Amino acid sequence: MDRQEDALFLSLTWHEVMPSPEEAKAALNRFSMKFSRRFPGGSYVWKLEPQERGFPHFHLFVYGVPWVDP
């Protein structure tokens, strides 16, 4: 991971249905597999944090991917 390059900040949040801890981890694993296929040179670090309402919320610093205009 080259942390000298610019990073993108990404948040992954559930809005309607609260996942179990296992479901949240499985969703992050699916994201990781898709991310690796789409950006083979990319990497990220993540942190899980509960929102005030208790829903899981992943924060990611993403490296090695091009900017995508939302």
PQR file of N, CA, C, O and H, with PARSE charges and radii, in Angstrom:
ATOM      1  N   MET A   1       0.854  -1.166   0.000 -0.4000 1.5000
ATOM      2  CA  MET A   1       0.000   0.000   0.000 -0.0000 2.0000
ATOM      3  C   MET A   1       0.900   1.229   0.000  0.5500 1.7000
ATOM      4  O   MET A   1       1.726   1.403   0.896 -0.5500 1.4000
ATOM      5  N   ASP A   2       0.737   2.070  -0.999 -0.4000 1.5000
ATOM      6  CA  ASP A   2       1.520   3.292  -1.089 -0.0000 2.0000
ATOM      7  C   ASP A   2       0.707   4.426  -0.489  0.5500 1.7000
ATOM      8  O   ASP A   2      -0.179   4.976  -1.144 -0.5500 1.4000
ATOM      9  H   ASP A   2       0.066   1.928  -1.727  0.4000 1.0000
ATOM     10  N   ARG A   3       1.002   4.772   0.739 -0.4000 1.5000
ATOM     11  CA  ARG A   3       0.244   5.838   1.405 -0.0000 2.0000
ATOM     12  C   ARG A   3       0.753   7.222   1.042  0.5500 1.7000
ATOM     13  O   ARG A   3       0.257   8.216   1.572 -0.5500 1.4000
ATOM     14  H   ARG A   3       1.722   4.326   1.271  0.4000 1.0000
ATOM     15  N   GLN A   4       1.741   7.308   0.142 -0.4000 1.5000
ATOM     16  CA  GLN A   4       2.220   8.607  -0.327 -0.0000 2.0000
ATOM     17  C   GLN A   4       1.265   9.189  -1.371  0.5500 1.7000
ATOM     18  O   GLN A   4       1.250  10.401  -1.584 -0.5500 1.4000
ATOM     19  H   GLN A   4       2.144   6.500  -0.288  0.4000 1.0000
ATOM     20  N   GLU A   5       0.486   8.355  -2.010 -0.4000 1.5000
ATOM     21  CA  GLU A   5      -0.463   8.845  -3.009 -0.0000 2.0000
ATOM     22  C   GLU A   5      -1.737   9.317  -2.319  0.5500 1.7000
ATOM     23  O   GLU A   5      -1.979   9.010  -1.152 -0.5500 1.4000
ATOM     24  H   GLU A   5       0.499   7.371  -1.837  0.4000 1.0000
ATOM     25  N   ASP A   6      -2.541  10.065  -3.055 -0.4000 1.5000
ATOM     26  CA  ASP A   6      -3.799  10.558  -2.502 -0.0000 2.0000
ATOM     27  C   ASP A   6      -4.746   9.403  -2.216  0.5500 1.7000
ATOM     28  O   ASP A   6      -4.761   8.401  -2.931 -0.5500 1.4000
ATOM     29  H   ASP A   6      -2.344  10.315  -4.003  0.4000 1.0000
ATOM     30  N   ALA A   7      -5.526   9.557  -1.170 -0.4000 1.5000
ATOM     31  CA  ALA A   7      -6.508   8.535  -0.806 -0.0000 2.0000
ATOM     32  C   ALA A   7      -7.913   9.076  -1.041  0.5500 1.7000
ATOM     33  O   ALA A   7      -8.157  10.281  -0.973 -0.5500 1.4000
ATOM     34  H   ALA A   7      -5.514  10.371  -0.590  0.4000 1.0000
ATOM     35  N   LEU A   8      -8.814   8.169  -1.313 -0.4000 1.5000
ATOM     36  CA  LEU A   8     -10.239   8.496  -1.366 -0.0000 2.0000
ATOM     37  C   LEU A   8     -10.848   8.034  -0.052  0.5500 1.7000
ATOM     38  O   LEU A   8     -10.403   7.042   0.525 -0.5500 1.4000
ATOM     39  H   LEU A   8      -8.616   7.190  -1.368  0.4000 1.0000
ATOM     40  N   PHE A   9     -11.857   8.742   0.422 -0.4000 1.5000
ATOM     41  CA  PHE A   9     -12.557   8.349   1.644 -0.0000 2.0000
ATOM     42  C   PHE A   9     -13.917   7.805   1.234  0.5500 1.7000
ATOM     43  O   PHE A   9     -14.630   8.422   0.442 -0.5500 1.4000
ATOM     44  H   PHE A   9     -12.219   9.548  -0.047  0.4000 1.0000
ATOM     45  N   LEU A  10     -14.267   6.656   1.772 -0.4000 1.5000
ATOM     46  CA  LEU A  10     -15.513   5.990   1.414 -0.0000 2.0000
ATOM     47  C   LEU A  10     -16.212   5.527   2.683  0.5500 1.7000
ATOM     48  O   LEU A  10     -15.562   5.017   3.596 -0.5500 1.4000
ATOM     49  H   LEU A  10     -13.688   6.155   2.415  0.4000 1.0000
ATOM     50  N   SER A  11     -17.519   5.697   2.750 -0.4000 1.5000
ATOM     51  CA  SER A  11     -18.322   5.193   3.866 -0.0000 2.0000
ATOM     52  C   SER A  11     -19.326   4.187   3.324  0.5500 1.7000
ATOM     53  O   SER A  11     -19.960   4.421   2.295 -0.5500 1.4000
ATOM     54  H   SER A  11     -18.047   6.111   2.008  0.4000 1.0000
ATOM     55  N   LEU A  12     -19.464   3.091   4.006 -0.4000 1.5000
ATOM     56  CA  LEU A  12     -20.445   2.061   3.667 -0.0000 2.0000
ATOM     57  C   LEU A  12     -21.405   1.946   4.851  0.5500 1.7000
ATOM     58  O   LEU A  12     -20.986   1.647   5.969 -0.5500 1.4000
ATOM     59  H   LEU A  12     -18.949   2.900   4.842  0.4000 1.0000
ATOM     60  N   THR A  13     -22.685   2.181   4.602 -0.4000 1.5000
ATOM     61  CA  THR A  13     -23.659   2.280   5.686 -0.0000 2.0000
ATOM     62  C   THR A  13     -24.934   1.518   5.351  0.5500 1.7000
ATOM     63  O   THR A  13     -25.353   1.488   4.194 -0.5500 1.4000
ATOM     64  H   THR A  13     -23.025   2.424   3.693  0.4000 1.0000
ATOM     65  N   TRP A  14     -25.542   0.915   6.334 -0.4000 1.5000
ATOM     66  CA  TRP A  14     -26.864   0.298   6.189 -0.0000 2.0000
ATOM     67  C   TRP A  14     -27.901   1.320   6.620  0.5500 1.7000
ATOM     68  O   TRP A  14     -27.690   2.077   7.568 -0.5500 1.4000
ATOM     69  H   TRP A  14     -25.202   0.940   7.274  0.4000 1.0000
ATOM     70  N   HIS A  15     -29.034   1.332   5.907 -0.4000 1.5000
ATOM     71  CA  HIS A  15     -30.048   2.345   6.207 -0.0000 2.0000
ATOM     72  C   HIS A  15     -31.357   1.764   6.717  0.5500 1.7000
ATOM     73  O   HIS A  15     -32.012   2.379   7.559 -0.5500 1.4000
ATOM     74  H   HIS A  15     -29.205   0.718   5.137  0.4000 1.0000
ATOM     75  N   GLU A  16     -31.750   0.600   6.229 -0.4000 1.5000
ATOM     76  CA  GLU A  16     -33.096   0.130   6.523 -0.0000 2.0000
ATOM     77  C   GLU A  16     -33.139  -1.085   7.447  0.5500 1.7000
ATOM     78  O   GLU A  16     -33.939  -1.124   8.382 -0.5500 1.4000
ATOM     79  H   GLU A  16     -31.218   0.100   5.546  0.4000 1.0000
ATOM     80  N   VAL A  17     -32.296  -2.063   7.197 -0.4000 1.5000
ATOM     81  CA  VAL A  17     -32.331  -3.310   7.959 -0.0000 2.0000
ATOM     82  C   VAL A  17     -30.991  -3.492   8.659  0.5500 1.7000
ATOM     83  O   VAL A  17     -29.941  -3.476   8.016 -0.5500 1.4000
ATOM     84  H   VAL A  17     -31.646  -2.032   6.437  0.4000 1.0000
ATOM     85  N   MET A  18     -31.030  -3.664   9.966 -0.4000 1.5000
ATOM     86  CA  MET A  18     -29.809  -3.845  10.744 -0.0000 2.0000
ATOM     87  C   MET A  18     -29.225  -5.231  10.482  0.5500 1.7000
ATOM     88  O   MET A  18     -29.880  -6.233  10.769 -0.5500 1.4000
ATOM     89  H   MET A  18     -31.883  -3.677  10.488  0.4000 1.0000
ATOM     90  N   PRO A  19     -28.004  -5.309   9.942 -0.5600 1.5000
ATOM     91  CA  PRO A  19     -27.390  -6.626   9.739  0.2800 2.0000
ATOM     92  C   PRO A  19     -26.797  -7.149  11.043  0.5500 1.7000
ATOM     93  O   PRO A  19     -26.456  -6.380  11.942 -0.5500 1.4000
ATOM     94  N   SER A  20     -26.685  -8.445  11.125 -0.4000 1.5000
ATOM     95  CA  SER A  20     -25.968  -9.047  12.247 -0.0000 2.0000
ATOM     96  C   SER A  20     -24.476  -8.785  12.042  0.5500 1.7000
ATOM     97  O   SER A  20     -24.072  -8.421  10.937 -0.5500 1.4000
ATOM     98  H   SER A  20     -26.962  -9.070  10.395  0.4000 1.0000
ATOM     99  N   PRO A  21     -23.653  -8.960  13.067 -0.5600 1.5000
ATOM    100  CA  PRO A  21     -22.208  -8.802  12.863  0.2800 2.0000
ATOM    101  C   PRO A  21     -21.674  -9.710  11.760  0.5500 1.7000
ATOM    102  O   PRO A  21     -20.791  -9.310  11.002 -0.5500 1.4000
ATOM    103  N   GLU A  22     -22.202 -10.927  11.665 -0.4000 1.5000
ATOM    104  CA  GLU A  22     -21.768 -11.858  10.615 -0.0000 2.0000
ATOM    105  C   GLU A  22     -22.164 -11.357   9.230  0.5500 1.7000
ATOM    106  O   GLU A  22     -21.386 -11.467   8.283 -0.5500 1.4000
ATOM    107  H   GLU A  22     -22.919 -11.252  12.281  0.4000 1.0000
ATOM    108  N   GLU A  23     -23.378 -10.804   9.108 -0.4000 1.5000
ATOM    109  CA  GLU A  23     -23.833 -10.268   7.821 -0.0000 2.0000
ATOM    110  C   GLU A  23     -23.010  -9.042   7.403  0.5500 1.7000
ATOM    111  O   GLU A  23     -22.695  -8.874   6.225 -0.5500 1.4000
ATOM    112  H   GLU A  23     -24.010 -10.715   9.878  0.4000 1.0000
ATOM    113  N   ALA A  24     -22.669  -8.196   8.367 -0.4000 1.5000
ATOM    114  CA  ALA A  24     -21.856  -7.017   8.052 -0.0000 2.0000
ATOM    115  C   ALA A  24     -20.472  -7.435   7.576  0.5500 1.7000
ATOM    116  O   ALA A  24     -19.961  -6.880   6.603 -0.5500 1.4000
ATOM    117  H   ALA A  24     -22.925  -8.333   9.324  0.4000 1.0000
ATOM    118  N   LYS A  25     -19.864  -8.397   8.242 -0.4000 1.5000
ATOM    119  CA  LYS A  25     -18.544  -8.884   7.835 -0.0000 2.0000
ATOM    120  C   LYS A  25     -18.613  -9.559   6.462  0.5500 1.7000
ATOM    121  O   LYS A  25     -17.718  -9.378   5.637 -0.5500 1.4000
ATOM    122  H   LYS A  25     -20.280  -8.848   9.032  0.4000 1.0000
ATOM    123  N   ALA A  26     -19.670 -10.334   6.217 -0.4000 1.5000
ATOM    124  CA  ALA A  26     -19.838 -10.992   4.916 -0.0000 2.0000
ATOM    125  C   ALA A  26     -19.997  -9.944   3.809  0.5500 1.7000
ATOM    126  O   ALA A  26     -19.469 -10.123   2.711 -0.5500 1.4000
ATOM    127  H   ALA A  26     -20.398 -10.481   6.888  0.4000 1.0000
ATOM    128  N   ALA A  27     -20.716  -8.861   4.087 -0.4000 1.5000
ATOM    129  CA  ALA A  27     -20.881  -7.797   3.096 -0.0000 2.0000
ATOM    130  C   ALA A  27     -19.540  -7.130   2.804  0.5500 1.7000
ATOM    131  O   ALA A  27     -19.239  -6.817   1.652 -0.5500 1.4000
ATOM    132  H   ALA A  27     -21.145  -8.717   4.979  0.4000 1.0000
ATOM    133  N   LEU A  28     -18.738  -6.911   3.841 -0.4000 1.5000
ATOM    134  CA  LEU A  28     -17.412  -6.326   3.617 -0.0000 2.0000
ATOM    135  C   LEU A  28     -16.531  -7.282   2.817  0.5500 1.7000
ATOM    136  O   LEU A  28     -15.750  -6.842   1.973 -0.5500 1.4000
ATOM    137  H   LEU A  28     -18.982  -7.165   4.776  0.4000 1.0000
ATOM    138  N   ASN A  29     -16.648  -8.562   3.070 -0.4000 1.5000
ATOM    139  CA  ASN A  29     -15.886  -9.554   2.289 -0.0000 2.0000
ATOM    140  C   ASN A  29     -16.306  -9.539   0.815  0.5500 1.7000
ATOM    141  O   ASN A  29     -15.454  -9.621  -0.069 -0.5500 1.4000
ATOM    142  H   ASN A  29     -17.282  -8.919   3.755  0.4000 1.0000
ATOM    143  N   ARG A  30     -17.610  -9.435   0.543 -0.4000 1.5000
ATOM    144  CA  ARG A  30     -18.087  -9.349  -0.850 -0.0000 2.0000
ATOM    145  C   ARG A  30     -17.564  -8.078  -1.510  0.5500 1.7000
ATOM    146  O   ARG A  30     -17.117  -8.103  -2.657 -0.5500 1.4000
ATOM    147  H   ARG A  30     -18.303  -9.368   1.261  0.4000 1.0000
ATOM    148  N   PHE A  31     -17.625  -6.956  -0.771 -0.4000 1.5000
ATOM    149  CA  PHE A  31     -17.081  -5.703  -1.296 -0.0000 2.0000
ATOM    150  C   PHE A  31     -15.603  -5.878  -1.627  0.5500 1.7000
ATOM    151  O   PHE A  31     -15.142  -5.428  -2.676 -0.5500 1.4000
ATOM    152  H   PHE A  31     -17.988  -6.935   0.160  0.4000 1.0000
ATOM    153  N   SER A  32     -14.865  -6.524  -0.742 -0.4000 1.5000
ATOM    154  CA  SER A  32     -13.425  -6.721  -0.930 -0.0000 2.0000
ATOM    155  C   SER A  32     -13.128  -7.530  -2.187  0.5500 1.7000
ATOM    156  O   SER A  32     -12.222  -7.184  -2.944 -0.5500 1.4000
ATOM    157  H   SER A  32     -15.239  -6.890   0.110  0.4000 1.0000
ATOM    158  N   MET A  33     -13.879  -8.600  -2.416 -0.4000 1.5000
ATOM    159  CA  MET A  33     -13.668  -9.426  -3.611 -0.0000 2.0000
ATOM    160  C   MET A  33     -13.956  -8.621  -4.886  0.5500 1.7000
ATOM    161  O   MET A  33     -13.183  -8.673  -5.842 -0.5500 1.4000
ATOM    162  H   MET A  33     -14.616  -8.881  -1.801  0.4000 1.0000
ATOM    163  N   LYS A  34     -15.070  -7.879  -4.895 -0.4000 1.5000
ATOM    164  CA  LYS A  34     -15.418  -7.075  -6.071 -0.0000 2.0000
ATOM    165  C   LYS A  34     -14.402  -5.960  -6.279  0.5500 1.7000
ATOM    166  O   LYS A  34     -14.014  -5.674  -7.412 -0.5500 1.4000
ATOM    167  H   LYS A  34     -15.698  -7.837  -4.118  0.4000 1.0000
ATOM    168  N   PHE A  35     -13.974  -5.332  -5.197 -0.4000 1.5000
ATOM    169  CA  PHE A  35     -12.974  -4.265  -5.282 -0.0000 2.0000
ATOM    170  C   PHE A  35     -11.673  -4.798  -5.880  0.5500 1.7000
ATOM    171  O   PHE A  35     -11.094  -4.171  -6.767 -0.5500 1.4000
ATOM    172  H   PHE A  35     -14.290  -5.564  -4.277  0.4000 1.0000
ATOM    173  N   SER A  36     -11.217  -5.947  -5.398 -0.4000 1.5000
ATOM    174  CA  SER A  36      -9.959  -6.534  -5.883 -0.0000 2.0000
ATOM    175  C   SER A  36     -10.027  -6.880  -7.364  0.5500 1.7000
ATOM    176  O   SER A  36      -9.040  -6.719  -8.082 -0.5500 1.4000
ATOM    177  H   SER A  36     -11.688  -6.456  -4.678  0.4000 1.0000
ATOM    178  N   ARG A  37     -11.179  -7.353  -7.827 -0.4000 1.5000
ATOM    179  CA  ARG A  37     -11.331  -7.655  -9.253 -0.0000 2.0000
ATOM    180  C   ARG A  37     -11.337  -6.387 -10.101  0.5500 1.7000
ATOM    181  O   ARG A  37     -10.745  -6.354 -11.180 -0.5500 1.4000
ATOM    182  H   ARG A  37     -11.980  -7.484  -7.243  0.4000 1.0000
ATOM    183  N   ARG A  38     -11.998  -5.357  -9.617 -0.4000 1.5000
ATOM    184  CA  ARG A  38     -12.125  -4.111 -10.381 -0.0000 2.0000
ATOM    185  C   ARG A  38     -10.846  -3.279 -10.340  0.5500 1.7000
ATOM    186  O   ARG A  38     -10.482  -2.647 -11.332 -0.5500 1.4000
ATOM    187  H   ARG A  38     -12.479  -5.384  -8.741  0.4000 1.0000
ATOM    188  N   PHE A  39     -10.161  -3.280  -9.187 -0.4000 1.5000
ATOM    189  CA  PHE A  39      -8.952  -2.475  -8.999 -0.0000 2.0000
ATOM    190  C   PHE A  39      -7.829  -3.363  -8.459  0.5500 1.7000
ATOM    191  O   PHE A  39      -7.521  -3.299  -7.268 -0.5500 1.4000
ATOM    192  H   PHE A  39     -10.457  -3.794  -8.382  0.4000 1.0000
ATOM    193  N   PRO A  40      -7.212  -4.190  -9.308 -0.5600 1.5000
ATOM    194  CA  PRO A  40      -6.201  -5.132  -8.820  0.2800 2.0000
ATOM    195  C   PRO A  40      -5.006  -4.464  -8.131  0.5500 1.7000
ATOM    196  O   PRO A  40      -4.362  -5.090  -7.289 -0.5500 1.4000
ATOM    197  N   GLY A  41      -4.700  -3.220  -8.466 -0.4000 1.5000
ATOM    198  CA  GLY A  41      -3.603  -2.520  -7.809 -0.0000 2.0000
ATOM    199  C   GLY A  41      -4.042  -1.673  -6.632  0.5500 1.7000
ATOM    200  O   GLY A  41      -3.219  -1.025  -5.986 -0.5500 1.4000
ATOM    201  H   GLY A  41      -5.223  -2.711  -9.149  0.4000 1.0000
ATOM    202  N   GLY A  42      -5.331  -1.674  -6.353 -0.4000 1.5000
ATOM    203  CA  GLY A  42      -5.871  -0.846  -5.273 -0.0000 2.0000
ATOM    204  C   GLY A  42      -5.786  -1.526  -3.920  0.5500 1.7000
ATOM    205  O   GLY A  42      -5.614  -2.742  -3.826 -0.5500 1.4000
ATOM    206  H   GLY A  42      -6.000  -2.200  -6.878  0.4000 1.0000
ATOM    207  N   SER A  43      -5.908  -0.730  -2.885 -0.4000 1.5000
ATOM    208  CA  SER A  43      -5.924  -1.260  -1.520 -0.0000 2.0000
ATOM    209  C   SER A  43      -6.715  -0.298  -0.643  0.5500 1.7000
ATOM    210  O   SER A  43      -7.012   0.826  -1.049 -0.5500 1.4000
ATOM    211  H   SER A  43      -6.048   0.257  -2.961  0.4000 1.0000
ATOM    212  N   TYR A  44      -7.049  -0.741   0.543 -0.4000 1.5000
ATOM    213  CA  TYR A  44      -7.758   0.133   1.471 -0.0000 2.0000
ATOM    214  C   TYR A  44      -7.553  -0.345   2.891  0.5500 1.7000
ATOM    215  O   TYR A  44      -7.198  -1.497   3.137 -0.5500 1.4000
ATOM    216  H   TYR A  44      -6.808  -1.654   0.873  0.4000 1.0000
ATOM    217  N   VAL A  45      -7.783   0.555   3.810 -0.4000 1.5000
ATOM    218  CA  VAL A  45      -7.846   0.224   5.232 -0.0000 2.0000
ATOM    219  C   VAL A  45      -9.245   0.623   5.692  0.5500 1.7000
ATOM    220  O   VAL A  45      -9.806   1.607   5.209 -0.5500 1.4000
ATOM    221  H   VAL A  45      -8.072   1.491   3.611  0.4000 1.0000
ATOM    222  N   TRP A  46      -9.795  -0.130   6.610 -0.4000 1.5000
ATOM    223  CA  TRP A  46     -11.152   0.140   7.051 -0.0000 2.0000
ATOM    224  C   TRP A  46     -11.255   0.128   8.563  0.5500 1.7000
ATOM    225  O   TRP A  46     -10.411  -0.427   9.266 -0.5500 1.4000
ATOM    226  H   TRP A  46      -9.339  -0.929   7.002  0.4000 1.0000
ATOM    227  N   LYS A  47     -12.317   0.760   9.041 -0.4000 1.5000
ATOM    228  CA  LYS A  47     -12.655   0.753  10.456 -0.0000 2.0000
ATOM    229  C   LYS A  47     -14.169   0.645  10.559  0.5500 1.7000
ATOM    230  O   LYS A  47     -14.903   1.340   9.857 -0.5500 1.4000
ATOM    231  H   LYS A  47     -13.003   1.211   8.470  0.4000 1.0000
ATOM    232  N   LEU A  48     -14.615  -0.220  11.428 -0.4000 1.5000
ATOM    233  CA  LEU A  48     -16.049  -0.372  11.690 -0.0000 2.0000
ATOM    234  C   LEU A  48     -16.417   0.499  12.880  0.5500 1.7000
ATOM    235  O   LEU A  48     -15.730   0.518  13.901 -0.5500 1.4000
ATOM    236  H   LEU A  48     -14.018  -0.785  11.998  0.4000 1.0000
ATOM    237  N   GLU A  49     -17.523   1.219  12.719 -0.4000 1.5000
ATOM    238  CA  GLU A  49     -17.986   2.078  13.800 -0.0000 2.0000
ATOM    239  C   GLU A  49     -19.512   2.030  13.821  0.5500 1.7000
ATOM    240  O   GLU A  49     -20.140   2.145  12.768 -0.5500 1.4000
ATOM    241  H   GLU A  49     -18.081   1.204  11.889  0.4000 1.0000
ATOM    242  N   PRO A  50     -20.113   1.867  14.979 -0.5600 1.5000
ATOM    243  CA  PRO A  50     -21.578   1.919  15.030  0.2800 2.0000
ATOM    244  C   PRO A  50     -22.055   3.370  14.951  0.5500 1.7000
ATOM    245  O   PRO A  50     -21.459   4.272  15.539 -0.5500 1.4000
ATOM    246  N   GLN A  51     -23.140   3.569  14.212 -0.4000 1.5000
ATOM    247  CA  GLN A  51     -23.757   4.893  14.196 -0.0000 2.0000
ATOM    248  C   GLN A  51     -24.506   5.087  15.508  0.5500 1.7000
ATOM    249  O   GLN A  51     -24.635   4.151  16.297 -0.5500 1.4000
ATOM    250  H   GLN A  51     -23.624   2.836  13.734  0.4000 1.0000
ATOM    251  N   GLU A  52     -24.998   6.293  15.739 -0.4000 1.5000
ATOM    252  CA  GLU A  52     -25.754   6.562  16.969 -0.0000 2.0000
ATOM    253  C   GLU A  52     -26.955   5.637  17.108  0.5500 1.7000
ATOM    254  O   GLU A  52     -27.315   5.242  18.217 -0.5500 1.4000
ATOM    255  H   GLU A  52     -24.893   7.053  15.098  0.4000 1.0000
ATOM    256  N   ARG A  53     -27.576   5.291  15.981 -0.4000 1.5000
ATOM    257  CA  ARG A  53     -28.751   4.400  16.025 -0.0000 2.0000
ATOM    258  C   ARG A  53     -28.358   2.933  16.092  0.5500 1.7000
ATOM    259  O   ARG A  53     -29.226   2.060  16.107 -0.5500 1.4000
ATOM    260  H   ARG A  53     -27.283   5.612  15.080  0.4000 1.0000
ATOM    261  N   GLY A  54     -27.034   2.646  16.132 -0.4000 1.5000
ATOM    262  CA  GLY A  54     -26.565   1.276  16.301 -0.0000 2.0000
ATOM    263  C   GLY A  54     -26.217   0.545  15.023  0.5500 1.7000
ATOM    264  O   GLY A  54     -25.638  -0.540  15.078 -0.5500 1.4000
ATOM    265  H   GLY A  54     -26.329   3.355  16.120  0.4000 1.0000
ATOM    266  N   PHE A  55     -26.553   1.109  13.871 -0.4000 1.5000
ATOM    267  CA  PHE A  55     -26.256   0.440  12.605 -0.0000 2.0000
ATOM    268  C   PHE A  55     -24.748   0.468  12.337  0.5500 1.7000
ATOM    269  O   PHE A  55     -24.083   1.453  12.657 -0.5500 1.4000
ATOM    270  H   PHE A  55     -27.023   1.991  13.827  0.4000 1.0000
ATOM    271  N   PRO A  56     -24.203  -0.612  11.749 -0.5600 1.5000
ATOM    272  CA  PRO A  56     -22.774  -0.610  11.435  0.2800 2.0000
ATOM    273  C   PRO A  56     -22.465   0.362  10.303  0.5500 1.7000
ATOM    274  O   PRO A  56     -23.293   0.622   9.430 -0.5500 1.4000
ATOM    275  N   HIS A  57     -21.261   0.880  10.349 -0.4000 1.5000
ATOM    276  CA  HIS A  57     -20.841   1.907   9.400 -0.0000 2.0000
ATOM    277  C   HIS A  57     -19.342   1.686   9.182  0.5500 1.7000
ATOM    278  O   HIS A  57     -18.551   1.824  10.115 -0.5500 1.4000
ATOM    279  H   HIS A  57     -20.589   0.669  11.058  0.4000 1.0000
ATOM    280  N   PHE A  58     -18.953   1.343   7.948 -0.4000 1.5000
ATOM    281  CA  PHE A  58     -17.544   1.143   7.632 -0.0000 2.0000
ATOM    282  C   PHE A  58     -16.967   2.422   7.028  0.5500 1.7000
ATOM    283  O   PHE A  58     -17.551   3.006   6.115 -0.5500 1.4000
ATOM    284  H   PHE A  58     -19.595   1.231   7.190  0.4000 1.0000
ATOM    285  N   HIS A  59     -15.819   2.849   7.544 -0.4000 1.5000
ATOM    286  CA  HIS A  59     -15.056   3.944   6.946 -0.0000 2.0000
ATOM    287  C   HIS A  59     -13.848   3.326   6.257  0.5500 1.7000
ATOM    288  O   HIS A  59     -13.170   2.475   6.831 -0.5500 1.4000
ATOM    289  H   HIS A  59     -15.344   2.375   8.285  0.4000 1.0000
ATOM    290  N   LEU A  60     -13.579   3.756   5.023 -0.4000 1.5000
ATOM    291  CA  LEU A  60     -12.428   3.227   4.284 -0.0000 2.0000
ATOM    292  C   LEU A  60     -11.591   4.367   3.722  0.5500 1.7000
ATOM    293  O   LEU A  60     -12.125   5.350   3.207 -0.5500 1.4000
ATOM    294  H   LEU A  60     -14.130   4.447   4.557  0.4000 1.0000
ATOM    295  N   PHE A  61     -10.266   4.225   3.827 -0.4000 1.5000
ATOM    296  CA  PHE A  61      -9.327   5.034   3.065 -0.0000 2.0000
ATOM    297  C   PHE A  61      -8.865   4.146   1.920  0.5500 1.7000
ATOM    298  O   PHE A  61      -8.291   3.080   2.139 -0.5500 1.4000
ATOM    299  H   PHE A  61      -9.832   3.428   4.245  0.4000 1.0000
ATOM    300  N   VAL A  62      -9.122   4.600   0.692 -0.4000 1.5000
ATOM    301  CA  VAL A  62      -8.888   3.792  -0.504 -0.0000 2.0000
ATOM    302  C   VAL A  62      -7.709   4.372  -1.266  0.5500 1.7000
ATOM    303  O   VAL A  62      -7.655   5.575  -1.522 -0.5500 1.4000
ATOM    304  H   VAL A  62      -9.588   5.467   0.515  0.4000 1.0000
ATOM    305  N   TYR A  63      -6.765   3.511  -1.627 -0.4000 1.5000
ATOM    306  CA  TYR A  63      -5.559   3.911  -2.343 -0.0000 2.0000
ATOM    307  C   TYR A  63      -5.462   3.176  -3.684  0.5500 1.7000
ATOM    308  O   TYR A  63      -5.942   2.051  -3.827 -0.5500 1.4000
ATOM    309  H   TYR A  63      -6.809   2.534  -1.419  0.4000 1.0000
ATOM    310  N   GLY A  64      -4.837   3.829  -4.655 -0.4000 1.5000
ATOM    311  CA  GLY A  64      -4.524   3.164  -5.907 -0.0000 2.0000
ATOM    312  C   GLY A  64      -5.674   2.998  -6.872  0.5500 1.7000
ATOM    313  O   GLY A  64      -5.636   2.126  -7.739 -0.5500 1.4000
ATOM    314  H   GLY A  64      -4.447   4.743  -4.540  0.4000 1.0000
ATOM    315  N   VAL A  65      -6.713   3.836  -6.730 -0.4000 1.5000
ATOM    316  CA  VAL A  65      -7.846   3.784  -7.668 -0.0000 2.0000
ATOM    317  C   VAL A  65      -8.042   5.178  -8.254  0.5500 1.7000
ATOM    318  O   VAL A  65      -7.737   6.171  -7.594 -0.5500 1.4000
ATOM    319  H   VAL A  65      -6.744   4.545  -6.025  0.4000 1.0000
ATOM    320  N   PRO A  66      -8.545   5.267  -9.478 -0.5600 1.5000
ATOM    321  CA  PRO A  66      -8.779   6.583 -10.067  0.2800 2.0000
ATOM    322  C   PRO A  66     -10.021   7.227  -9.442  0.5500 1.7000
ATOM    323  O   PRO A  66     -10.917   6.545  -8.944 -0.5500 1.4000
ATOM    324  N   TRP A  67     -10.042   8.534  -9.486 -0.4000 1.5000
ATOM    325  CA  TRP A  67     -11.217   9.278  -9.000 -0.0000 2.0000
ATOM    326  C   TRP A  67     -12.405   8.975  -9.905  0.5500 1.7000
ATOM    327  O   TRP A  67     -12.279   8.981 -11.129 -0.5500 1.4000
ATOM    328  H   TRP A  67      -9.314   9.088  -9.891  0.4000 1.0000
ATOM    329  N   VAL A  68     -13.548   8.712  -9.304 -0.4000 1.5000
ATOM    330  CA  VAL A  68     -14.793   8.494 -10.035 -0.0000 2.0000
ATOM    331  C   VAL A  68     -15.761   9.581  -9.585  0.5500 1.7000
ATOM    332  O   VAL A  68     -16.120   9.653  -8.410 -0.5500 1.4000
ATOM    333  H   VAL A  68     -13.651   8.707  -8.309  0.4000 1.0000
ATOM    334  N   ASP A  69     -16.179  10.423 -10.522 -0.4000 1.5000
ATOM    335  CA  ASP A  69     -17.095  11.501 -10.183 -0.0000 2.0000
ATOM    336  C   ASP A  69     -18.441  10.913  -9.782  0.5500 1.7000
ATOM    337  O   ASP A  69     -18.992  10.102 -10.527 -0.5500 1.4000
ATOM    338  H   ASP A  69     -15.887  10.364 -11.476  0.4000 1.0000
ATOM    339  N   PRO A  70     -18.993  11.297  -8.623 -0.5600 1.5000
ATOM    340  CA  PRO A  70     -20.255  10.689  -8.169  0.2800 2.0000
ATOM    341  C   PRO A  70     -21.431  10.987  -9.071  0.5500 1.7000
ATOM    342  O   PRO A  70     -22.545  10.536  -8.802 -0.5500 1.4000
TER
END
